[in-house]
Amino acid sequence: AAETLGKLGDKRAVLPLTEALKDEDWRVRPAAAEVLGKLGDKRAIEPLVAVLRDTHVAVRTAGAEALSELGWKSDDPVEQAHYLMALKKWDEVLKLGEAAFEPLLVALKDSMWRVRKKAAETLGKLGDKRAVLPLTEALKDEDWRVRPAAKRALTKLQHTGAR
């Protein structure tokens, strides 16, 4: 239904599509986000910003891409961090400095191992000693690819004299 509404290009679809961003079926949410980006209606911005914290990576990515299509910019560095992580722009997340710390901790507990791995790597580069305990916990991650990333991050923190 979201795709069909998008093909129609009718702005009256914006409100139903923003409601679809909350659908319990994760497959509906990215479709709704994608269509909202294509419709180009700024009323979709606030609901799409909320999607940046969705539990499913595909939803977050679709929301961030839709926000890009709408020309969204934020002065809030925490929102920026969630946005950049959804777009997999980890080096840009790092440039946000301390403001990226809390969003990176959220990412360290993500359901997708790739997100957890990149969060661990980025926390190591960030150089914040508050990351030691969360990264130590990540050494017990269920995925074998996350554990070495956490170990390398901890080593990096140790050698750089984390602040």
Wavefront OBJ file of the C-alpha trace (Angstrom):
o trace
v 0.000 0.000 0.000
v 2.872 2.398 0.834
v 4.447 1.807 -2.560
v 1.141 2.373 -4.335
v 0.589 5.626 -2.453
v 4.053 6.705 -3.503
v 3.342 6.004 -7.159
v 0.255 8.198 -6.929
v 2.395 11.048 -5.594
v -0.525 12.483 -3.638
v 0.528 14.526 -0.589
v -2.616 13.367 1.218
v -0.689 10.128 1.755
v 1.793 11.827 4.105
v -0.213 11.363 7.314
v -1.111 7.697 6.700
v 2.491 7.002 5.744
v 3.829 8.647 8.902
v 1.512 6.329 10.832
v 2.908 3.387 8.844
v 6.355 4.285 10.226
v 5.057 2.830 13.515
v 3.748 -0.423 12.019
v 4.685 -3.541 13.986
v 5.885 -5.245 10.799
v 9.410 -3.951 10.220
v 9.050 -4.464 6.446
v 6.301 -1.836 6.275
v 8.337 0.879 8.003
v 11.180 1.257 5.449
v 8.685 1.233 2.573
v 6.760 4.058 4.221
v 9.967 6.012 4.865
v 11.105 5.629 1.272
v 7.804 6.929 -0.088
v 7.802 9.849 2.359
v 11.197 10.900 1.042
v 9.954 10.759 -2.527
v 6.822 12.773 -1.760
v 9.011 15.645 -0.590
v 6.635 16.934 2.076
v 8.392 18.548 5.052
v 5.627 17.326 7.416
v 7.358 13.947 7.270
v 10.604 15.227 8.807
v 9.750 14.868 12.502
v 8.374 11.306 12.178
v 11.387 10.346 10.048
v 13.808 11.732 12.636
v 12.120 9.440 15.191
v 12.760 6.483 12.863
v 16.516 7.057 13.211
v 16.227 5.242 16.554
v 14.195 2.300 15.224
v 15.282 -1.151 16.342
v 15.729 -2.398 12.769
v 18.694 -1.251 10.685
v 16.751 -1.280 7.394
v 14.185 1.093 8.880
v 16.846 3.473 10.175
v 18.625 3.481 6.817
v 15.432 4.146 4.861
v 14.529 6.934 7.282
v 17.947 8.573 6.929
v 17.822 8.320 3.141
v 14.342 9.887 3.146
v 15.603 12.710 5.352
v 18.432 13.281 2.877
v 15.917 13.520 0.045
v 13.981 16.095 2.066
v 17.148 18.155 2.592
v 17.041 17.669 6.372
v 19.751 19.230 8.491
v 19.943 19.228 12.275
v 21.842 21.320 14.774
v 21.493 18.514 17.324
v 24.718 16.457 17.242
v 22.996 13.433 18.824
v 20.406 13.395 16.019
v 23.255 13.850 13.551
v 25.065 10.845 15.021
v 22.015 8.596 14.640
v 21.518 9.897 11.096
v 25.138 9.318 10.092
v 25.224 5.840 11.628
v 22.064 4.918 9.706
v 23.850 6.009 6.527
v 26.951 4.038 7.600
v 29.097 7.188 7.632
v 31.145 6.146 10.633
v 34.054 8.528 9.996
v 31.623 11.447 10.057
v 30.150 10.129 13.320
v 33.644 10.229 14.764
v 33.970 13.921 13.821
v 31.043 14.704 16.140
v 33.314 13.875 19.083
v 31.779 13.487 22.536
v 28.246 14.047 21.192
v 28.517 10.692 19.396
v 29.289 8.749 22.565
v 25.738 7.906 23.713
v 24.474 7.048 20.200
v 27.510 4.780 19.777
v 26.643 2.989 23.024
v 23.148 2.379 21.638
v 24.698 1.031 18.430
v 26.962 -1.254 20.460
v 23.803 -3.120 21.540
v 22.191 -3.230 18.069
v 20.664 -6.461 16.787
v 22.961 -6.452 13.734
v 26.534 -7.606 14.280
v 27.876 -5.213 11.604
v 26.480 -2.223 13.492
v 27.909 -3.474 16.807
v 31.311 -4.043 15.188
v 31.436 -0.555 13.642
v 30.253 0.987 16.927
v 33.075 -0.772 18.810
v 35.657 0.356 16.265
v 34.382 3.938 16.358
v 34.320 4.017 20.155
v 37.966 2.961 20.142
v 38.848 5.798 17.779
v 36.800 8.278 19.816
v 39.208 7.849 22.716
v 36.723 8.304 25.558
v 37.566 6.257 28.664
v 33.844 5.887 29.446
v 33.823 3.322 26.617
v 36.012 0.871 28.566
v 33.170 -0.872 30.432
v 30.791 -1.144 27.429
v 33.633 -2.392 25.239
v 34.641 -4.895 27.924
v 31.055 -6.194 27.821
v 31.308 -6.379 24.026
v 34.184 -8.848 24.468
v 31.399 -11.321 25.341
v 29.321 -10.483 22.247
v 27.521 -13.436 20.689
v 29.115 -12.737 17.319
v 32.745 -13.684 16.777
v 33.309 -10.656 14.499
v 32.362 -8.138 17.190
v 34.628 -9.484 19.925
v 37.959 -8.766 18.169
v 36.723 -5.276 17.225
v 35.998 -4.611 20.890
v 39.428 -5.941 21.858
v 41.170 -3.709 19.295
v 39.141 -0.721 20.515
v 40.135 -1.371 24.116
v 43.783 -1.698 23.086
v 43.535 1.584 21.182
v 42.018 3.282 24.245
v 44.818 1.942 26.412
v 47.565 3.115 24.063
v 46.130 6.538 23.352
v 45.618 7.466 26.998
v 41.875 7.877 26.651
v 40.476 10.999 28.178
l 1 2 3 4 5 6 7 8 9 10 11 12 13 14 15 16 17 18 19 20 21 22 23 24 25 26 27 28 29 30 31 32 33 34 35 36 37 38 39 40 41 42 43 44 45 46 47 48 49 50 51 52 53 54 55 56 57 58 59 60 61 62 63 64 65 66 67 68 69 70 71 72 73 74 75 76 77 78 79 80 81 82 83 84 85 86 87 88 89 90 91 92 93 94 95 96 97 98 99 100 101 102 103 104 105 106 107 108 109 110 111 112 113 114 115 116 117 118 119 120 121 122 123 124 125 126 127 128 129 130 131 132 133 134 135 136 137 138 139 140 141 142 143 144 145 146 147 148 149 150 151 152 153 154 155 156 157 158 159 160 161 162 163
